[in-house]
Amino acid sequence: AGSGCVRAASVDSMLDAHQPRMYKESMRRIVPGSKTLIARGLPVDVSMPQLRSIFGVYGPLRGTYLPRNMDPQAADYGVIKGYAHITFMWHEDAVRAFRALYGQFYLRGEYVELEFAR
């Protein structure tokens, strides 16, 4: 039982050490004034309401854009391309969402990469 406590404490300390690094990394990736985040690696069955519920907790959204393959010749016609643009009303809300989700956003077990639109 004792070694389990030591292991848990060491995992906690590793996570604590990881947080400042992730915060510093996320701060370097913020684009001043940008209100739009790009989410890459989304599952093809993600929905607009689902994206709005995930990102809307950080502030009011101006809009979300979830592009689909519109080439009628393609086998995956109509399928979501795997990325979305999420635009907030204010830059500060986009920053808050980015800081909260950067490096730890998973949807249906898949890692979703976030970046600011330029």
Number of C-alpha atoms within 10 A of each C-alpha: 5 6 8 9 10 11 11 11 12 12 12 12 11 11 11 11 11 11 11 11 11 15 14 11 14 19 14 9 15 19 16 11 13 17 21 26 24 19 20 16 16 22 17 12 10 16 12 14 10 10 18 15 10 12 22 18 12 17 16 15 19 13 13 19 13 17 14 16 14 13 10 9 7 10 9 13 13 13 14 19 18 18 21 23 20 23 23 24 14 16 17 16 21 27 25 15 19 23 20 14 17 19 16 13 15 13 12 10 8 11 15 21 17 24 17 21 15 12
